[in-house]
Amino acid sequence: MATTFNINEFRTALKNGGVRPNQFAVQISFPTIVNAADLLRTSSFLVNIAELPGVSIGTVPIYYRGRELKLPGDKSFAPFTCTILNDTGFSLRAGIEKWMNYIESNITKNGYTDPGAYLGAITVTQLDRSGNALRSYFMAGAYPNDIGAVGLDFSANDQLSSFQVAFQYQYFEVFTGDPFVSTPETRIFSLPA
């Protein structure tokens, strides 16, 4: 079937002008041991590159007389990575370094053993052009497992200092709108803990 070009039908299919990749907010909920509740708001301003989380289902191959039958395997969640702008107080970097140090000390190699003490959460919300929440991903049981170096360069004019962080998490839940003000009806689906 041939499809004819019709700009009006295309515009209608692209509801409300589409979603813009530069309209988002990230909120990093630090665990209470870090004592950084004020950084929740800060993260929504200083995380300037992020992604909606990815998920994949593995494949279990079963062989029968030379043929391969593919069955779904286990679900795994890709790490969440983001880029954070540095402020002059290094507030988010200091909070994440402190978080990682509580998981394993730089000096003694000791750390908290109770996951309830060191796990946090991350919420990524896709916004519309008016700043309204369209879709939110709540990543439960998160912790930073990689904090990138901060590049220093005499020729890096007209730039702000930034660094990357990768977080692991247990699972995510998806909401329409803002999960902090959402009702159970707005939950799109929930993955078991």
C-alpha positions, -999 to 999 in steps of 0.1 A, spaced: 0 0 0 15 33 -10 14 61 15 8 96 1 24 126 16 0 148 36 14 173 59 -19 179 77 -22 142 86 14 141 98 7 171 120 -24 155 134 -5 123 141 22 142 159 0 153 188 8 187 204 39 191 183 57 161 196 80 157 227 111 177 230 143 160 243 153 192 261 122 193 283 129 170 313 136 170 350 157 146 371 153 142 408 179 123 427 166 112 461 197 106 483 195 81 512 191 95 546 227 86 556 240 112 532 218 139 548 213 157 515 175 163 512 182 198 499 199 182 468 166 168 455 156 202 442 192 210 431 194 179 409 164 190 388 184 221 377 220 207 375 214 174 357 216 187 321 219 154 301 199 123 310 179 95 295 147 76 300 157 42 314 162 12 292 152 -24 299 158 -57 280 146 -92 282 172 -119 277 167 -149 253 167 -185 263 176 -207 233 161 -242 233 173 -266 206 152 -293 190 165 -313 161 187 -285 147 161 -258 152 163 -230 177 133 -220 197 137 -186 214 119 -181 247 119 -150 268 145 -150 297 151 -127 325 146 -89 325 175 -67 332 177 -29 336 203 -8 319 223 16 342 209 51 343 236 76 333 234 114 334 257 144 331 257 169 359 268 205 359 292 216 386 283 245 408 310 263 427 302 243 458 304 210 440 271 202 458 259 173 438 293 158 432 301 161 469 268 144 478 274 115 453 310 111 465 297 110 501 271 84 491 297 62 475 319 65 505 291 53 528 288 22 505 325 16 507 350 38 525 379 51 505 402 44 535 389 14 555 369 -4 528 341 -6 554 306 4 545 269 2 553 256 -34 548 219 -26 551 205 -18 516 178 3 533 204 26 546 223 33 513 197 29 485 180 59 471 157 66 442 158 86 409 129 100 390 131 112 354 101 131 341 95 140 305 79 174 303 58 192 277 66 226 264 46 242 292 65 223 319 37 198 327 48 162 334 39 138 306 55 106 317 77 97 347 101 69 354 106 61 391 138 41 396 137 23 430 167 11 450 193 32 432 229 38 440 258 54 422 283 29 409 305 51 387 313 88 389 333 102 361 364 125 362 360 162 359 380 174 329 403 205 334 416 223 303 432 257 299 415 260 264 380 251 277 366 286 273 329 295 275 320 261 291 308 249 325 324 221 343 305 188 343 308 151 350 290 119 343 274 95 369 261 60 363 235 46 387 223 10 392 188 4 404 165 -25 411 135 -18 389 114 11 376 77 21 376 61 43 350 35 70 357 16 94 335 23 128 349 42 134 381 47 104 404 49 126 434 13 138 430 0 108 411 -28 85 421 -26 47 416 -47 51 385 -18 70 368 6 41 372 10 26 337 25 -6 350 44 -17 380 73 -41 381 75 -64 412 103 -56 436 
